[in-house]
């Protein structure tokens, strides 16, 4: 795809990101839609908004990124590229979509299925390629925010399981890995509901 860089153990919480749940919430997974994302806070990058186009039509599933940024030497660079989207069946029907990380590292294409893409270098990519960490892992897990940490840890576990998930059903029954992923997903939803009830979100 081109030159990109990453910062070792950068905190994912501080980066611009595109999340699958956000795309679903705003109708980007219903067919074809073009729009944009704007961030209200920016710590380390100069561009505060990007243009996106999402297509879920005729088997051509992708998100297209379009943005520009100004380098430290004043040079303006334009970016226009795609990341594929794939889906997996949900336990109670329907589909869950995932990003396919578009980055390559040491000449090897990543291709991981993830729910979030982060911008730590020039391009959006997964937390594995950018070697990101979560702020929660640097905090005391016994603090009042322990449930926030649990939600993030469960999402991380679910992504790892999904990366190695080759089939969801065997002989008409859910596979062990798929059952585990659904269990973690349900636990994550429960913790998220608790956060809302305690007004921590």
ZAPAZA-184725 format. One record per residue (C-alpha): residue number from 0; residue in one letter; x, y, z. Coordinates in steps of 0.05 Angstrom, whole numbers. Each point is the difference from the previous one (the first is absolute). Layout:
BEGIN
NUM,A,X,Y,Z
...
# end
This chain:
BEGIN
0,X,0,0,0
1,X,59,46,10
2,X,42,28,56
3,X,-29,0,70
4,X,28,3,69
5,X,-21,-19,70
6,X,18,21,71
7,X,17,-55,48
8,X,-51,-7,56
9,X,-39,62,-18
10,X,-65,5,39
11,X,-59,-17,-46
12,X,-46,44,42
13,X,35,63,-25
14,X,-4,-16,-75
15,X,-51,15,-53
16,X,-39,-63,-15
17,X,-57,-29,-41
18,X,-45,-49,36
19,X,-47,-50,-31
20,X,-56,13,50
21,X,2,74,-20
22,X,-8,-17,-74
23,X,-59,-45,17
24,X,-33,53,45
25,X,2,53,-55
26,X,-24,-45,-57
27,X,65,-13,-36
28,X,-12,-75,-2
29,X,-67,2,-35
30,X,25,3,-72
31,X,41,59,-26
32,X,13,64,37
33,X,49,57,-5
34,X,15,49,57
35,X,53,18,49
36,X,27,-4,70
37,X,22,59,42
38,X,36,-4,66
39,X,-11,52,54
40,X,67,-14,34
41,X,68,-9,-32
42,X,65,-12,37
43,X,52,-21,-50
44,X,-25,10,-71
45,X,-17,62,-40
46,X,-60,-24,-40
47,X,-65,-1,38
48,X,-47,-30,-51
49,X,-2,-51,-56
50,X,-46,-20,-56
51,X,-26,-71,-2
52,X,-41,-42,-48
53,X,-27,-68,21
54,X,-28,-51,-49
55,X,-38,-63,18
56,X,-25,-16,-70
57,X,4,-61,-45
58,X,55,-32,41
59,X,45,62,-7
60,X,9,17,73
61,X,49,55,17
62,X,12,66,35
63,X,36,54,-39
64,X,42,53,36
65,X,12,69,-30
66,X,40,53,38
67,X,60,46,-3
68,X,52,18,52
69,X,58,48,5
70,X,68,-28,17
71,X,50,33,47
72,X,38,29,-59
73,X,-64,34,-26
74,X,-13,-50,-56
75,X,-73,-17,-9
76,X,-16,-73,-15
77,X,-66,-28,-25
78,X,-24,-71,16
79,X,-53,-41,-36
80,X,-3,-74,14
81,X,-46,-57,20
82,X,-5,-53,54
83,X,-42,-61,-12
84,X,-58,-20,45
85,X,-20,-71,16
86,X,-59,-28,40
87,X,-13,-56,48
88,X,-69,-27,21
89,X,-29,21,67
90,X,-25,-50,50
91,X,-73,22,-7
92,X,1,17,-74
93,X,27,57,-41
94,X,72,18,-13
95,X,57,33,36
96,X,49,38,-43
97,X,75,6,10
98,X,55,42,-31
99,X,57,-36,-35
100,X,63,36,20
101,X,31,28,-65
102,X,71,9,26
103,X,62,-39,-17
104,X,59,-8,46
105,X,68,-24,-24
106,X,-33,-16,-67
107,X,-53,-45,32
108,X,-73,20,-8
109,X,-37,1,67
110,X,-72,-15,-18
111,X,-24,-8,72
112,X,-75,5,13
113,X,-10,55,51
114,X,-56,44,26
115,X,42,64,3
116,X,52,33,-46
117,X,48,51,30
118,X,41,55,-32
119,X,69,0,32
120,X,39,11,-65
121,X,-21,23,-68
122,X,-54,-54,-8
123,X,-55,-31,41
124,X,18,-69,25
125,X,-10,-50,57
126,X,30,6,69
127,X,45,-60,-13
128,X,36,32,-58
129,X,10,65,38
130,X,18,-38,64
131,X,-50,40,40
132,X,-17,-7,73
133,X,-61,23,38
134,X,4,53,54
135,X,-40,-47,44
136,X,59,-48,3
137,X,43,54,30
138,X,-51,17,54
139,X,-17,-34,65
140,X,-51,-54,-16
141,X,-27,6,71
142,X,-23,71,-12
143,X,-73,22,-9
144,X,10,-9,-76
145,X,12,-75,4
146,X,-62,-14,-42
147,X,25,45,-56
148,X,64,-41,-1
149,X,-40,-65,-3
150,X,-39,23,-61
151,X,65,18,-36
152,X,34,-66,20
153,X,-61,-40,-24
154,X,1,36,-67
155,X,74,-18,-7
156,X,-14,-73,17
157,X,-58,-3,-49
158,X,43,28,-56
159,X,54,-52,13
160,X,-51,-56,-2
161,X,-32,27,-63
162,X,68,5,-36
163,X,8,-76,6
164,X,-73,-17,-11
165,X,-6,-40,-64
166,X,-70,-26,9
167,X,-59,18,44
168,X,-39,-65,-5
169,X,19,-73,-7
170,X,-52,-55,-11
171,X,-54,51,13
172,X,27,21,68
173,X,41,61,20
174,X,75,-14,5
175,X,35,6,67
176,X,37,63,-21
177,X,-63,32,-26
178,X,-37,-16,66
179,X,57,31,38
180,X,-2,63,-42
181,X,-76,6,11
182,X,10,-9,75
183,X,52,56,2
184,X,-45,44,-43
185,X,-58,-10,48
186,X,45,16,60
187,X,24,63,-35
188,X,-72,22,-12
189,X,-16,-13,74
190,X,58,42,23
191,X,-18,55,-49
192,X,-71,2,27
193,X,29,5,71
194,X,43,59,-21
195,X,-61,36,-27
196,X,-40,-14,62
197,X,55,27,44
198,X,9,61,-45
199,X,73,-16,-15
200,X,-12,9,-74
# end
